[in-house]
Amino acid sequence: MKRLIADDLVGWKDATRRKPLIVRGARQVGKTFSVTEFGREYFENVVFVDFEKNTRIRAAFDGNLDIDLIVLQLEVETRKKIRDGKTLVFFDEIQACPRALTALRYFYEERALSVRSSNVSRYRSGIRRNTGD
C-alpha cells in the first residue's frame, strides 16, 4: 500500500546529512506501518523500539546521554546490530520516553545514524524535521 508519506521518507533518506525525523499524527493512521515498510525497502535492517510496550528500554536513556552506550544497549535489547548508514532506528511512541526525545539531537551530532520516531498528536499530522536546536 503506497501512502502519501512514502515520498517524504525517501527524500529524507536521500539527504546528505539526515537529521532525526519525527512523524506525528493521530493514532491508527499508518505511521508505524509506513515507516517499517520504508525501512525494509531502503535499509539493510530496522531496529524497532516501542517505548510503550517495552518499558525496560527506557533505562538506556537514564543518566548521561552517551550515544555510543545507548546504541550498545539498544543492540543488546533488540538483538540486532546497528550500523551507521545501514540501519534505520525507529523509536515508536517516543512521547513515553522524554529523554529519548532529548537524545535525538545527539544521534544527529555524534553518529551518522538514521533515526526516526513517531509521536501521537491529536491535532497535527505530518512530518517535522528535528532541528536539533
N, C-alpha and C positions, 0 to 999 in steps of 0.2 A: 504494500500500500504506500504510494508516494504521497507525502504530506508537504504542505507549503514550507515547512521549516527545513526541509532537506537541502534546498539551495543555499540557505543561510549557513547551515552547518558545513557544507562543502567549502563555501567561501571562507569560513573561519579556519578550516583545516589547511587551506592553501595559502593562508597568510604567512609571511616570512617569519614573524615572531608573534606567536599566538599568546594572547592574554587569556586567563581563565574566562570561561563563558558561563553565564548564568541564564538558564531558560526558566522563565516564570509563566505561570498560568494556573487556571483553575484545576481542581482535581479531575482525573479521569478524561483528560482531553488528548492523551497520547504522547506526553513529553518523554516519559521513560521509554516507551516503545520506540519512538522516533530516534532517540539518542542511541539506544542499544543496537538497533538495526544499522544506523550510521556507523557506529564503532565496528561492528562486524564486517562491514563492507570496506572501510577505509583504513583500519588499523590491524596490526598483527594480533593484538589481543585487547580485551576490555577488562578493566578491573572495576567491578561494580560494588559500591559501598552504600548501603541503605542505613542511614543514621537512625531511623525509627525502628527498624526491625532488628538491627544489630547494635544494641546499646554498648556492648563491650568495646567496640571500635572507637568510641568517643574518647576513651582513655589515651589514645595515641596523640590527642591534641591537648592534653593537660600539660601544664608546665611550659617549658621552653618550646617555641615553635621551630625546632630544628628539623628542617625539611628532609634531610637525609635519614634521620632517625624515624621520622613519620613514615617515610617510604618503606623503610625496613619493617616497621610494624604492620603496615598495610600488606606487604608481601607475605608476612607470616600469617596474618589473619585471613587473607583471601587465598593463600596458597598459590599465588601467581606472581611471576617475575614482572617487575615494572621496568621497562626500558625506555629511556628518553627518546621521543620521536616515534616510537613504535607502539606504545601503549596509550590507550585512552583511559584516563582515570575518571570515573563517573561517580560523583557524590550525589546520591539521591536523598531527598528530604533533608537538605543541608541546614534548614532552619532549626532542626532538632539539635544541632551542634554548633553554636555560635563561634567557638574557637576555630572550627574548620573553615568557616566563612572568613575569619580573620587571616587564616593561613593561606588563602588563595593568592594573596599578593606575594608571599614568599615562594610559592611554587613558581610563579612567573619570574621573580627576581633571581632565584637561586638555582632553578632547574629548568631544563627545556622540556618539561612535561606537558602533555595535552590534558588539561584538567577541565572538566565540565561538571556543572552541578544543576540540580533542579530545585526550585523553590516554589511553594504553593502560594499563590496570591489570588484573592477573590476579586480583585479589582483591576489588575493589569495582566496582560499576557503578552508574550513575545520574547525577543532575545535582547539581552542587555550585555554589552561588553563591559567586563570589570576593568575599571581604570587603574586599580591598584593603589589609588591615592586615598 
